[in-house]
Amino acid sequence: MTNTTSHARKWHRTSPCPYCGTRKPGIEPYARIIGATMHCIWIAKCRACPNAVSITTQDDDIKTAIRGWNRYANGGWRKH
């Protein structure tokens, strides 16, 4: 049985910083690597603390980068 939904993925706000709790990290594009497969590197900087994280995505969409930040902030990157 496949897991299909009748609605598109809902866009979410950014999760708070796991260190200081600020709600709005600044997410900006850093580099675009074009080769056999394209990768984009984003930098997520927290405004209230010196925390900065690099996020690698497959496309240059900000929503994908926000999804990467939310996974980092909620501890999803540690579950593997």
Wavefront OBJ file of the C-alpha trace (Angstrom):
o trace
v 0.000 0.000 0.000
v 1.395 3.369 -0.945
v 1.174 6.419 1.245
v -0.596 9.045 -0.860
v -2.357 12.188 0.230
v -4.955 14.268 -1.525
v -3.318 17.561 -0.528
v 0.077 19.112 -1.124
v 2.679 19.465 1.603
v 1.734 22.317 3.919
v 4.217 25.154 4.200
v 5.392 25.649 7.777
v 7.067 28.477 9.627
v 10.612 28.079 10.846
v 11.152 26.193 14.077
v 12.795 28.061 16.953
v 16.549 27.906 17.437
v 17.435 24.929 19.686
v 19.956 27.066 21.595
v 18.298 30.425 22.272
v 14.672 29.957 21.166
v 14.489 32.755 18.552
v 11.769 32.131 16.012
v 13.293 33.759 12.931
v 16.701 32.557 11.790
v 18.067 34.297 8.715
v 18.236 31.732 5.890
v 20.179 32.926 2.851
v 21.749 31.195 -0.164
v 25.495 30.697 0.088
v 26.571 28.687 -2.980
v 25.160 26.753 -5.903
v 27.092 23.718 -7.128
v 26.174 22.652 -10.637
v 27.521 19.349 -11.865
v 25.957 15.984 -12.551
v 23.391 16.909 -9.894
v 22.730 20.416 -8.632
v 23.180 21.201 -4.947
v 22.498 24.446 -3.136
v 24.113 25.381 0.146
v 22.204 27.664 2.483
v 23.403 29.368 5.664
v 20.937 29.664 8.521
v 22.113 32.289 11.009
v 20.399 32.904 14.285
v 20.094 36.607 15.123
v 20.197 36.256 18.917
v 23.098 33.801 19.333
v 26.237 32.944 17.326
v 24.656 29.721 16.012
v 25.028 29.203 12.234
v 24.221 26.034 10.282
v 24.903 25.079 6.678
v 22.003 23.330 4.924
v 22.449 21.414 1.664
v 19.412 21.013 -0.606
v 18.777 19.553 -4.043
v 17.159 22.715 -5.437
v 17.211 26.470 -4.897
v 13.802 26.740 -3.234
v 13.624 28.550 0.116
v 10.876 26.204 1.332
v 13.222 23.231 1.008
v 15.836 25.125 3.019
v 13.256 25.924 5.717
v 12.358 22.245 5.840
v 16.062 21.460 6.364
v 16.293 24.013 9.195
v 13.171 22.600 10.858
v 14.660 19.103 10.695
v 17.880 20.378 12.304
v 16.097 22.442 14.962
v 13.773 19.593 15.959
v 16.600 17.070 16.258
v 15.617 15.059 13.170
v 19.211 14.925 11.913
v 20.237 12.968 15.060
v 17.705 10.143 14.649
v 19.686 8.026 12.173
l 1 2 3 4 5 6 7 8 9 10 11 12 13 14 15 16 17 18 19 20 21 22 23 24 25 26 27 28 29 30 31 32 33 34 35 36 37 38 39 40 41 42 43 44 45 46 47 48 49 50 51 52 53 54 55 56 57 58 59 60 61 62 63 64 65 66 67 68 69 70 71 72 73 74 75 76 77 78 79 80
